[in-house]
Amino acid sequence: MITFDHVSVVYPESDEPMVQDVNLEVAVGEWLVLAGPTGTGKSTLLNSINGLVPRFTGGTLHGTVIVDGRDTSQLPPRELSDVVGVVNQDPLLGFVTDNVEAELAFGMEQLGLSPSTMRQRVEATIDLLGLADIRDRKLSQLSGGQQQRVAIGSVFTSHPKVLVLDEPTSALDPTSAEEVLAALSRMVHDLGVTVVMAEHRLERVVQFADRVALMSREGTVTSGSPAQMMKSSPVAPPVVTLGRAMEWDPLPLSVRDARRDATGLMRDLSRSQPDNSAPERNPDPVLHARKVVVAYDELVAVDQVDLDLYGGEIVAIMGRNGCGKSSLLWALQGTGPMRSGKVELGGAKVRKSAGKRGLFRRKSQEPHGLDIGVGLVPQTPADLLFRDSVDKECEQADSDNGVPTGSTRAILDQIAPGVPKATHPRDLSEGQKLSLALAITLVAKPNVLLLDEPTRGLDYEAKARLSELLDQLRAEGIAVVLSTHDVEFVAQTCSRVIMMAGGEVIADDTAVEVLTALPAFAPQVSRILNDGKWLTVNQVVEAVGGSATVDGVEAGDSHE
């Protein structure tokens, strides 16, 4: 169905190719997962399948990409739309209407399908992706995860032969991700659709894949069966990492596989107890919120939420898509809409403000009061980027905050080493954009740092570095709050978890108590061992006396 024949892609600002001499064939009805470190060219390779590379991205494409017998270099993307459907990392970029049903029907209208056919496909897609409760909503009112499901649905209604997806589960809660992956599995097995998917959260997708293709930092690709590739892959989910550390053979790819091998491990661990204690935090809250209500017209997104945040802790806000996580973060930051309630920082009320690149600062009215800042990195980090190169973004942030030149770049290099200096921010991968926005926010030294889906686009190594960075900030007395669906990152990084549902807080406790109480949000290690105590591979390896390196972190190093 798809053939890459000596494909290379070189961008003008780079001396080295982003994609280098790729030879790869994808069969009809095959599910191929494209994996690899952040910024290695996965999105570039995906976008070459329907001709977006190089027509709309610039650069030079060498070699040929053949899809269903068509040479993509000879046809514009619109003439491949009946064969290839593409879902990008940012669903907003692909929307052309303003409400859910119209977006689902738009692609079919362009193909000239009959009204009755369109109606049937829209209804089938709504059922398949669980969109019934939002079918009449405006796209601008949806959460990021809901937008992503609509984007997948809008492509699926046209019934393409090839479906290309760039991190399709990154903004989805665990249950929604399972539903989407189950729907894709039915498309592959029942309809013979060929699926090519780039995904960093391999714990969700590797067991579905027929084949895994790994991209190296040099832009080359090697492929093989999931079991074969996971043996030595530099990116691997916790279940694989645990299997490597325990030397299980064959290597497990799913929680069910790992349970079959874990009997002896569970017996050994029954005599041990992990350290799930929370680090010491400041005694007084740096942020105090009471009766916070956020509403959009008649839709109440946050309903009477009380919350105290303390310096020296890392807190996760979790819950299903659309439960109000992002709306709460914006209200806490001070620039989002808030119908009622109050948010105070060191005794000073947070009011609406234009802010500065995601940072709100307010001087306490108390004599000698602290100058307290709340920084927010949004779900779409490009919202904080406006200069025409990475270097200029860093220099602007240094200047804005009165810090020595190079300060922002040093933080960026700690989070995501090697981001090209001259590259335009819009040409970065989503993970690189997030890293740049985070560096810009951190250089302002906020007292409270709010992160909305901070691990989207980050590989396991990058997430380990981010975890280390957040732990450093916690040790400096900063309150860190992240809204996320990434249960593995929460298990590794956070000491406290706030669970939301329907705009309300339904649980606020230690990470181990909340994560192990809700099976859908439990990390892989917890589901494998099923004893309500163990959360991470590091904890397990430390307990059994191992010294393996896990996800880029030496076993025994704790971020909890």
HELIX and SHEET records of a PDB file:
HELIX    1   1 LYS A   42  ASN A   47  1                                   6    
HELIX    2   2 LEU A   52  ARG A   55  1                                   4    
HELIX    3   3 THR A   72  GLN A   74  5                                   3    
HELIX    4   4 PRO A   77  LEU A   80  5                                   4    
HELIX    5   5 PRO A   91  GLY A   94  5                                   4    
HELIX    6   6 VAL A  100  GLN A  110  1                                  11    
HELIX    7   7 PRO A  115  LEU A  129  1                                  15    
HELIX    8   8 ALA A  132  ILE A  134  5                                   3    
HELIX    9   9 LEU A  139  GLN A  141  5                                   3    
HELIX   10  10 GLY A  144  PHE A  156  1                                  13    
HELIX   11  11 PRO A  174  LEU A  191  1                                  18    
HELIX   12  12 LEU A  202  VAL A  205  1                                   4    
HELIX   13  13 PRO A  226  MET A  230  1                                   5    
HELIX   14  14 PRO A  238  MET A  246  1                                   9    
HELIX   15  15 VAL A  255  ASP A  261  1                                   7    
HELIX   16  16 THR A  263  LEU A  269  1                                   7    
HELIX   17  17 LYS A  325  GLN A  333  1                                   9    
HELIX   18  18 PRO A  381  LEU A  384  5                                   4    
HELIX   19  19 VAL A  390  ASN A  401  1                                  12    
HELIX   20  20 SER A  407  ILE A  415  1                                   9    
HELIX   21  21 PRO A  425  ASP A  427  5                                   3    
HELIX   22  22 GLU A  430  LEU A  442  1                                  13    
HELIX   23  23 TYR A  460  ALA A  475  1                                  16    
HELIX   24  24 VAL A  487  THR A  493  1                                   7    
HELIX   25  25 ALA A  511  ALA A  517  1                                   7    
HELIX   26  26 PRO A  519  PHE A  521  5                                   3    
HELIX   27  27 GLN A  524  LEU A  529  1                                   6    
HELIX   28  28 VAL A  537  ALA A  543  1                                   7    
SHEET    1   A 4 VAL A  19  VAL A  26  0                                        
SHEET    2   A 4 ILE A   2  VAL A  10 -1                                        
SHEET    3   A 4 THR A  60  VAL A  67 -1                                        
SHEET    4   A 4 ARG A  70  ASP A  71 -1                                        
SHEET    1   B 6 VAL A  84  VAL A  87  0                                        
SHEET    2   B 6 VAL A 162  ASP A 166  1                                        
SHEET    3   B 6 THR A 194  ALA A 198  1                                        
SHEET    4   B 6 TRP A  31  ALA A  35  1                                        
SHEET    5   B 6 ARG A 211  MET A 215  1                                        
SHEET    6   B 6 VAL A 221  GLY A 224 -1                                        
SHEET    1   C 4 LEU A 299  TYR A 310  0                                        
SHEET    2   C 4 PRO A 285  TYR A 296 -1                                        
SHEET    3   C 4 SER A 340  LEU A 345 -1                                        
SHEET    4   C 4 ALA A 348  LYS A 349 -1                                        
SHEET    1   D 7 LEU A 359  LYS A 363  0                                        
SHEET    2   D 7 ASP A 371  VAL A 377 -1                                        
SHEET    3   D 7 VAL A 448  ASP A 452  1                                        
SHEET    4   D 7 ALA A 479  SER A 483  1                                        
SHEET    5   D 7 ILE A 314  GLY A 319  1                                        
SHEET    6   D 7 ARG A 496  ALA A 501  1                                        
SHEET    7   D 7 GLU A 504  THR A 510 -1                                        
SHEET    1   E 2 THR A 549  VAL A 550  0                                        
SHEET    2   E 2 VAL A 553  GLU A 554 -1                                        
END                                                                             
